[in-house]
């Protein structure tokens, strides 16, 4: 992880990624309908745990992790669709990932200092995950990332720990937003 992050940050020597992988893995185990979904979700959870720590350490989401996760995760969802006979979920996941990535790309184009291309690439994966679960999950999860990030920024401003030019990584908020969307999306839908 230290080689991938290209930094010696204390984030990389702490066990945060292990704890985060355990928590995210447990959470997705509750969501999975079968072993194929569980495998795809667990691999995404592990990647997200590593990406969160690297983003906190180096303010970037490395392509060496995000890129290979696309065929791994979407392949896992394709197997789940094949086993479950629910190709509509796969189509929705792919569409949701593409829509969210396109929205993030527009935001990154408008404000390159606000979002990086790593965020854009991760948004496609998280969008596919949330889209597999449903449209309400996608809407809530993508919105929650921005709301939680804004709340954190406001808290930092109020505490005078930051000013309006202070940068902080957005990847952890994207992952937390996806968790919120996955957990509370069914409430929004029902």
C-alpha positions in Angstrom: 0.0 0.0 0.0 2.9 2.4 0.8 4.3 1.8 -2.7 1.0 2.5 -4.3 0.3 5.6 -2.3 3.9 6.8 -2.8 4.0 8.5 0.6 5.1 7.6 4.1 1.9 8.9 5.8 0.9 7.6 9.2 -2.4 6.5 7.7 -0.5 3.8 5.9 1.1 2.4 9.0 -2.2 2.3 11.0 -4.6 -0.6 11.0 -7.4 1.6 9.7 -7.7 -0.2 6.4 -8.1 -3.6 8.2 -10.8 -2.3 10.5 -12.5 -0.5 7.6 -12.4 -3.7 5.4 -13.9 -5.7 8.3 -16.7 -3.2 8.8 -17.5 -2.7 5.1 -17.2 -6.5 4.5 -19.7 -7.1 7.3 -22.0 -4.5 6.0 -22.1 -5.9 2.5 -22.6 -9.4 3.8 -25.9 -8.2 5.2 -26.8 -6.8 1.8 -25.9 -9.8 -0.4 -28.6 -12.1 -1.6 -26.2 -14.9 -2.5 -22.6 -16.0 -2.7 -22.0 -14.4 -6.1 -23.2 -11.0 -4.8 -21.3 -11.5 -1.6 -18.0 -12.1 -3.5 -18.5 -9.0 -5.7 -19.5 -6.8 -2.8 -16.7 -8.1 -0.6 -14.0 -7.4 -3.2 -15.4 -3.9 -3.7 -15.4 -3.4 0.1 -11.8 -4.4 0.4 -10.8 -2.1 -2.5 -12.8 0.8 -0.9 -11.0 0.2 2.5 -7.6 0.4 0.8 -8.7 3.4 -1.3 -10.0 5.4 1.7 -6.7 5.0 3.5 -4.6 5.9 0.4 -6.8 8.9 -0.3 -6.4 10.1 3.3 -2.6 9.6 3.0 -1.9 10.9 -0.4 -5.1 12.7 -1.7 -5.4 10.4 -4.6 -7.2 7.3 -5.7 -4.7 5.1 -7.7 -5.7 3.7 -11.1 -3.8 0.5 -10.2 -6.6 -0.3 -7.7 -9.7 1.5 -9.3 -9.1 0.3 -12.9 -8.9 -3.4 -12.3 -11.9 -3.2 -10.0 -14.2 -2.4 -12.9 -13.9 -5.8 -14.6 -13.7 -7.6 -11.3 -16.8 -6.0 -9.8 -18.9 -5.9 -13.0 -17.8 -9.4 -13.8 -19.0 -10.5 -10.3 -22.3 -8.7 -10.9 -22.6 -10.4 -14.3 -22.2 -13.8 -12.6 -24.7 -12.8 -9.9 -27.2 -11.8 -12.7 -26.6 -15.1 -14.5 -27.1 -17.2 -11.3 -30.1 -15.1 -10.2 -31.6 -14.7 -13.6 -32.0 -10.9 -13.0 -30.3 -9.2 -16.0 -32.3 -6.0 -15.3 -30.2 -5.4 -12.1 -27.0 -5.7 -14.1 -28.3 -3.3 -16.7 -29.4 -0.8 -14.0 -25.9 -1.2 -12.3 -24.1 -0.4 -15.5 -26.4 2.5 -16.3 -26.1 3.9 -12.8 -22.3 3.7 -12.9 -22.1 5.4 -16.2 -24.6 8.1 -15.1 -22.8 8.8 -11.9 -19.4 8.8 -13.5 -20.7 11.3 -16.2 -22.0 13.6 -13.5 -18.8 13.5 -11.6 -16.8 14.1 -14.8 -18.9 17.3 -15.5 -18.3 18.4 -11.9 -14.5 17.7 -12.2 -14.5 19.6 -15.5 -16.2 22.6 -14.0 -14.1 22.6 -10.8 -10.9 20.6 -11.3 -9.6 21.7 -7.9 -12.8 20.3 -6.2 -12.8 16.8 -7.7 -10.1 14.7 -9.3 -10.3 12.1 -12.0 -9.7 9.4 -9.3 -13.0 10.6 -7.8 -14.6 10.4 -11.2 -13.4 6.8 -11.7 -14.4 5.7 -8.3 -17.9 7.1 -8.8 -18.5 4.7 -11.6 -17.8 1.7 -9.3 -19.8 3.1 -6.4 -22.6 4.0 -8.9 -22.7 0.5 -10.2 -22.9 -0.9 -6.7 -25.7 1.4 -5.7 -27.4 0.9 -9.0 -27.4 -2.8 -8.5 -29.3 -2.2 -5.2 -31.7 0.3 -6.8 -32.3 3.8 -8.0 -33.2 5.2 -4.5 -29.9 3.8 -3.2 -28.0 5.6 -6.0 -29.8 8.9 -5.4 -29.3 8.8 -1.6 -25.7 7.5 -1.8 -24.5 10.0 -4.3 -26.2 12.9 -2.5 -25.0 11.8 0.9 -21.4 12.0 -0.2 -21.7 15.7 -0.9 -23.8 16.5 2.2 -21.4 14.6 4.5 -18.4 16.3 2.9 -20.0 19.7 3.2 -20.9 19.1 6.9 -17.3 18.1 7.6 -15.9 21.2 5.8 -18.3 23.5 7.7 -17.3 21.8 11.0 -13.6 22.4 10.1 -14.3 26.1 9.3 -16.3 26.6 12.5 -13.5 25.0 14.5 -10.9 27.2 12.6 -9.0 24.0 11.7 -9.3 25.0 8.0 -10.1 27.9 5.7 -12.0 27.9 2.4 -8.8 26.9 0.5 -8.0 23.8 2.6 -8.1 20.6 0.6 -9.3 17.3 2.0 -9.9 14.0 0.2 -13.3 13.3 -1.2 -13.0 9.5 -1.7 -13.8 8.6 2.0 -17.0 10.7 1.7 -17.9 8.9 -1.5 -17.5 5.5 0.3 -19.4 6.7 3.3 -22.2 8.1 1.1 -22.4 4.7 -0.6 -22.8 3.1 2.8 -25.6 5.5 3.7 -27.3 4.9 0.3 -27.1 1.1 0.7 -28.3 1.2 4.2 -31.1 3.8 4.0 -32.1 3.6 0.3 -34.7 1.0 1.0 -36.3 3.4 3.5 -36.3 6.1 0.9 -37.9 3.7 -1.6 -40.5 2.4 0.8 
